[in-house]
Amino acid sequence: MAKKKRGKKHEEEASEAWLLPYSDLMTLLLALFICLFAISQTDQTKLQQMAQAFTAAFNMGGPSFFNQAGPNASMQREIMSTEDQGNAAYIEENRTLEQLQQQLEEYIEQNNLQEELSTQLAEEGLMIRIKERALFPSGSADLVPESQRIGPIVAGLLAAVPERVLISGHTDTDPISTSQFPSNWELSSVRAMTFMKYLLSINPDLNPARFSAIGYGEYRPIAPNDTAENKQQNRRVEILIARSLAFNPNEAYRPASDTDLVTK
């Protein structure tokens, strides 16, 4: 009697060996896209954070693929270094202006000049404000003896930096009409010019080419002209140590122009 062929007890189970190379392939593809993304970006901090996140997710204790991305990271650092040259110069200039402000604030405190003198570090540069009574009599452009307490220290600070200096005169809205000053325009302009010449005369290290003077009359108040106290604030002389660099996050750094100072 012929023997029946014995069939297989069961079909072979489907092999799962393909899962391992498939997983490796997906990991490599993901790593490739991460590298392409990293090459196209200049934000080194975000790149490092992303690399750490994927390293934690895919690295099982061995060498991480992202550790091999050194050349790309180095290239990005070089690109950032080139782009940040202007930023470094801006930061250095800002640090210098902060130091000047601190020196002047210490002088103000030591000599009890809080009511006459103030400083403000703004986008345009370091602003020094001097009230009228510390420099001029009312309605006059002749310097008072009190100005000798302020002029030398301001001139010394200006001699320590190379930036341009804009000196501006300001008045309140009370009209003036004399043979010497037909309007507040003339009064504020002559006061600015007088104080500028005084600074240049007491410190020979100051380069006149850095200086300019302008009168704004009553048209740039810092307080409403509704009280005697507010009007006193508006009667002032301002010394602006102008920044040499203007910060623009979307463009390369550019030198600040005279137009920037006059139009702001």
C-alpha positions in Angstrom: 0.0 0.0 0.0 1.5 3.3 -1.0 2.4 5.5 1.8 0.7 8.8 1.8 3.0 11.7 1.7 3.2 13.3 5.1 2.3 17.0 4.8 4.1 19.7 6.8 2.8 20.0 10.3 2.4 23.7 9.7 3.5 26.4 7.3 6.6 28.3 8.2 5.9 31.4 10.3 6.4 34.7 8.4 9.9 35.9 9.1 10.3 39.2 11.0 13.9 39.6 10.1 13.1 42.5 7.8 12.1 44.7 10.7 15.7 45.3 11.8 17.1 46.7 8.5 13.8 48.6 8.0 14.3 50.3 11.4 17.9 51.1 10.6 16.9 52.6 7.3 14.2 54.8 8.9 16.7 56.0 11.5 19.3 56.8 8.8 16.7 58.7 6.7 15.6 60.7 9.8 19.2 61.5 10.5 19.8 62.6 6.9 16.9 65.0 7.1 18.1 66.4 10.4 21.5 67.0 8.9 20.0 68.7 5.8 18.0 70.9 8.1 21.0 71.7 10.2 23.0 72.8 7.2 20.3 75.2 6.1 20.1 76.9 9.6 22.3 79.3 11.4 20.8 78.9 14.9 23.4 76.8 16.7 21.5 76.7 19.9 18.4 75.1 18.3 20.6 72.7 16.4 22.2 71.5 19.6 18.8 71.1 21.3 17.4 69.1 18.4 20.5 66.9 18.3 20.3 66.2 22.0 16.6 65.3 21.6 17.2 62.8 18.8 20.3 61.4 20.5 18.3 60.7 23.6 15.5 59.0 21.5 17.7 56.9 19.2 21.0 56.3 20.9 21.2 53.2 22.9 24.5 53.8 24.6 26.9 53.7 21.6 28.4 56.5 19.7 25.7 58.9 18.5 25.3 59.8 14.9 25.0 63.5 15.9 28.5 63.4 17.4 29.8 63.0 13.8 28.1 66.3 12.7 31.2 68.3 13.9 32.1 69.8 10.5 28.6 71.0 9.9 28.5 72.6 13.4 31.9 74.1 12.8 30.7 75.6 9.5 27.7 77.1 11.1 29.8 78.6 13.9 32.0 80.3 11.2 29.0 81.6 9.4 27.5 83.0 12.7 30.9 84.5 13.6 31.0 86.4 10.3 27.4 87.6 10.8 28.0 88.6 14.4 31.0 90.8 13.8 28.7 93.9 13.7 26.9 92.6 16.7 30.1 92.3 18.7 31.0 95.9 17.7 27.6 97.1 18.8 27.8 95.3 22.1 31.3 96.8 22.7 30.1 100.3 21.9 27.1 99.9 24.2 29.3 98.7 27.0 31.5 101.8 26.6 28.4 104.1 26.7 27.2 102.3 29.8 30.5 102.9 31.5 30.3 106.6 30.7 26.8 106.8 32.0 27.9 105.1 35.3 30.8 107.6 35.7 28.5 110.6 35.2 25.8 109.2 37.5 28.4 108.8 40.2 29.6 112.4 39.7 25.9 113.6 39.8 25.4 111.8 43.1 28.6 112.9 44.7 27.9 116.5 43.8 24.2 116.6 44.5 23.3 117.5 40.9 20.2 115.3 40.6 18.0 118.4 40.1 20.2 119.8 37.3 21.7 116.8 35.4 20.4 113.5 34.2 21.4 110.7 31.8 19.5 108.3 29.6 20.9 105.5 27.4 18.6 105.3 24.4 18.5 103.8 20.9 20.2 106.9 19.5 23.0 106.8 22.1 23.8 108.3 25.5 21.7 111.4 26.3 22.9 113.9 28.9 20.3 116.5 29.9 21.2 119.7 31.7 18.5 122.0 33.0 18.5 125.7 32.0 19.3 127.0 35.5 22.5 125.0 35.7 23.8 126.8 32.6 22.0 130.0 31.7 19.9 132.8 33.3 16.3 133.0 32.1 16.1 134.4 28.6 19.8 134.6 28.2 22.6 132.6 26.5 25.4 133.7 28.8 26.8 130.9 30.9 26.5 131.1 34.7 29.3 130.2 37.1 27.4 127.0 38.0 28.2 125.7 34.5 31.8 125.2 35.6 30.7 122.3 37.8 29.3 120.5 34.8 31.2 121.5 31.8 34.6 120.0 32.7 33.2 116.6 33.6 31.1 116.4 30.5 34.0 117.5 28.3 36.2 114.8 29.9 33.7 112.1 29.1 33.3 113.3 25.5 37.1 113.2 25.1 37.2 109.5 26.1 35.1 108.3 23.2 35.3 108.8 19.4 31.5 109.0 18.7 29.8 112.1 17.2 28.2 114.6 19.6 25.0 116.5 18.9 24.3 119.4 21.3 20.7 120.7 21.2 18.9 123.6 22.9 15.3 123.5 24.0 12.9 126.0 25.5 9.3 126.0 26.9 6.4 127.6 25.1 6.7 131.0 26.7 7.4 133.4 23.9 10.5 135.6 23.8 11.0 138.7 21.6 14.1 140.7 22.1 16.6 142.3 19.8 19.0 139.5 20.4 16.4 136.6 20.4 13.4 137.3 18.2 12.0 133.9 19.1 12.7 130.7 21.0 14.5 129.3 17.9 17.3 131.9 18.2 17.5 131.5 22.0 17.8 127.6 21.9 20.2 127.7 18.9 22.6 130.2 20.5 22.5 128.3 23.8 23.5 125.1 22.1 26.3 126.8 20.2 27.5 128.6 23.3 27.7 125.4 25.4 29.4 123.5 22.5 32.1 126.2 22.2 32.6 126.2 26.0 33.2 122.4 26.0 35.7 122.7 23.1 37.5 125.6 24.8 38.1 123.8 28.1 39.4 120.5 26.7 41.9 120.6 23.8 41.5 116.8 23.2 38.1 117.3 21.8 37.9 117.2 18.0 35.6 119.9 16.7 34.8 117.8 13.6 32.8 115.5 15.9 30.5 118.2 17.1 27.3 119.9 15.9 24.8 122.2 17.5 21.1 122.8 16.8 18.2 124.7 18.3 14.7 123.1 18.6 12.9 125.9 20.4 9.8 124.7 22.1 9.0 122.0 19.6 10.6 119.0 21.3 9.2 119.1 24.9 9.7 116.2 27.3 6.8 117.3 29.5 3.5 119.2 28.9 3.9 122.9 29.1 1.1 123.2 31.6 2.9 123.9 34.9 5.9 125.9 36.0 7.7 122.7 37.0 7.1 121.0 33.6 8.2 124.1 31.8 11.4 124.0 33.8 12.0 120.5 32.5 11.6 121.6 28.9 14.1 124.5 29.3 17.3 122.4 28.8 20.4 121.6 26.8 20.9 118.0 25.6 24.2 116.4 24.7 23.8 113.2 22.6 26.8 110.9 22.3 25.5 109.2 19.1 26.0 105.5 18.5 28.3 104.7 15.5 26.3 101.5 14.8 22.5 101.1 14.4 21.1 97.6 15.2 18.8 96.0 12.7 17.9 92.3 13.2 17.0 91.8 9.6 19.9 93.4 7.9 23.6 93.8 8.2 24.8 96.5 10.6 25.3 99.9 9.1 26.8 103.1 10.3 24.2 105.5 11.8 23.8 108.6 9.7 23.3 112.2 10.5 19.8 111.9 9.1 18.9 109.3 11.7 19.9 111.7 14.5 18.0 114.7 13.2 14.8 112.9 12.2 14.3 110.9 15.4 
